[in-house]
Amino acid sequence: MINAEVIIDDIGSWNATTKAWDYVQFHVNYPLGPVNGVVQNRTNNPASDNDIIVDRTGKIWKISNLSVVSVLNNSYTCTLTDVLVIPSTSSRVPDAYSIKNLLITPNANGLLSPYFHDSTISTLVFRAAMAYNMDKMVSI
């Protein structure tokens, strides 16, 4: 179960047929300390399909078609589908270039339960879970 910071480097392009964003590029910054007793890194906890990105604007995105771009930089490319608005529209854009977004795997019940380690929270945002202002409660 991944719990890390993610930075979206490029939102890719809108696919009007699938109602999703294709070729989205992002990289993962893992927490410096342990999450639930385990130090995360790209070897023991890589990003994977069906993980969720919660961006700073409150949108929640499901990852699919994930592929590794650079192992060294923890960089990936993927398709992002809006979980909150179905069918999505091109006006709902992933928050690219944000200081902090959250990458998380839903728990066994399909719920999002973020872990906020100090190393993943910037001094430029509130050091609290409320910094991630999800616009709806959601079960994945």
C-alpha positions as CSV (number, residue, x, y, z in Angstrom):
1,M,0.0,0.0,0.0
2,I,1.7,3.2,-1.2
3,N,1.4,6.5,0.6
4,A,3.7,9.1,-0.9
5,E,3.9,12.5,-2.5
6,V,3.4,12.7,-6.2
7,I,4.2,15.6,-8.6
8,I,2.4,15.6,-11.9
9,D,5.0,16.8,-14.4
10,D,2.7,16.8,-17.5
11,I,-1.0,16.3,-17.8
12,G,-0.7,14.6,-21.2
13,S,-3.8,14.9,-23.4
14,W,-7.5,14.6,-23.1
15,N,-9.0,11.5,-24.7
16,A,-12.6,12.4,-25.6
17,T,-13.5,8.7,-26.3
18,T,-12.4,7.3,-23.0
19,K,-13.1,10.5,-21.0
20,A,-9.7,10.3,-19.4
21,W,-6.3,12.0,-19.5
22,D,-3.7,9.9,-21.4
23,Y,0.1,10.1,-21.3
24,V,0.1,11.8,-17.9
25,Q,3.7,12.0,-16.5
26,F,4.5,12.1,-12.8
27,H,7.2,11.2,-10.3
28,V,7.0,9.9,-6.8
29,N,8.8,11.3,-3.7
30,Y,8.8,8.7,-1.0
31,P,8.6,9.6,2.7
32,L,12.0,9.7,4.4
33,G,10.6,7.8,7.4
34,P,8.6,4.6,7.8
35,V,4.9,4.4,6.9
36,N,3.2,1.9,9.2
37,G,6.6,0.6,10.2
38,V,8.0,0.2,6.7
39,V,10.3,2.6,4.9
40,Q,8.9,2.9,1.3
41,N,10.9,3.0,-1.8
42,R,10.5,2.2,-5.5
43,T,11.6,-1.4,-4.9
44,N,9.3,-2.5,-2.1
45,N,6.4,-0.2,-2.9
46,P,6.2,1.0,-6.5
47,A,3.2,2.9,-8.0
48,S,0.7,0.5,-9.7
49,D,-2.5,0.4,-11.6
50,N,-5.6,1.3,-9.5
51,D,-3.6,3.5,-7.2
52,I,-5.2,6.9,-6.5
53,I,-3.8,10.4,-6.9
54,V,-5.5,13.1,-4.7
55,D,-4.5,16.5,-6.1
56,R,-4.4,19.7,-4.1
57,T,-7.6,21.0,-5.8
58,G,-9.6,18.1,-4.3
59,K,-9.9,15.9,-7.4
60,I,-9.4,12.2,-7.1
61,W,-7.8,10.3,-10.0
62,K,-7.5,6.6,-10.6
63,I,-4.3,5.4,-12.3
64,S,-4.4,2.9,-15.2
65,N,-2.0,1.9,-18.1
66,L,0.9,2.7,-15.8
67,S,4.4,2.3,-17.2
68,V,7.9,3.2,-15.8
69,V,9.7,6.1,-17.6
70,S,12.7,6.3,-15.3
71,V,13.5,4.0,-12.4
72,L,16.2,6.4,-11.2
73,N,13.8,9.3,-10.9
74,N,10.7,7.3,-9.9
75,S,9.0,8.6,-13.0
76,Y,5.9,7.1,-14.6
77,T,3.4,7.7,-17.4
78,C,-0.2,6.7,-17.1
79,T,-3.9,7.3,-17.8
80,L,-5.8,9.2,-15.2
81,T,-9.6,8.8,-14.8
82,D,-11.7,11.2,-12.7
83,V,-13.3,9.2,-9.8
84,L,-15.7,12.0,-8.7
85,V,-17.3,13.0,-12.0
86,I,-18.5,10.3,-14.4
87,P,-18.4,10.8,-17.3
88,S,-15.6,13.3,-16.8
89,T,-15.1,16.4,-19.0
90,S,-12.0,18.1,-20.3
91,S,-12.6,21.0,-18.0
92,R,-11.6,18.7,-15.0
93,V,-7.8,18.8,-15.3
94,P,-5.3,17.2,-13.0
95,D,-3.4,19.7,-10.8
96,A,-0.1,19.7,-12.6
97,Y,3.0,21.3,-11.2
98,S,1.5,21.5,-7.7
99,I,3.9,21.4,-4.8
100,K,2.2,18.5,-3.2
101,N,-0.3,15.8,-4.4
102,L,-0.9,12.5,-2.7
103,L,-0.4,9.0,-4.2
104,I,-2.2,6.3,-2.2
105,T,-3.5,2.8,-2.6
106,P,-7.1,2.2,-1.4
107,N,-7.3,0.0,1.6
108,A,-9.0,-3.4,1.7
109,N,-12.4,-1.8,2.0
110,G,-11.7,0.5,-1.0
111,L,-11.3,3.6,1.3
112,L,-8.6,6.2,1.1
113,S,-6.6,6.4,4.3
114,P,-3.7,8.7,3.8
115,Y,-0.6,8.7,6.1
116,F,1.0,12.1,6.5
117,H,4.7,11.8,7.3
118,D,6.5,15.1,8.0
119,S,8.8,14.5,5.0
120,T,5.8,14.5,2.6
121,I,4.2,17.7,3.8
122,S,5.8,20.9,2.5
123,T,6.2,23.9,4.8
124,L,4.3,25.8,2.1
125,V,1.1,23.9,2.9
126,F,-0.7,23.2,6.2
127,R,1.0,20.3,8.1
128,A,-2.3,18.4,8.4
129,A,-4.5,16.1,6.5
130,M,-6.8,19.0,5.8
131,A,-4.2,20.3,3.3
132,Y,-5.7,17.7,1.0
133,N,-9.1,19.2,0.6
134,M,-11.1,16.4,-1.2
135,D,-14.3,17.8,-2.6
136,K,-16.3,14.7,-1.8
137,M,-16.0,11.6,0.4
138,V,-15.5,8.7,-1.9
139,S,-15.1,4.9,-1.7
140,I,-13.1,3.5,-4.6
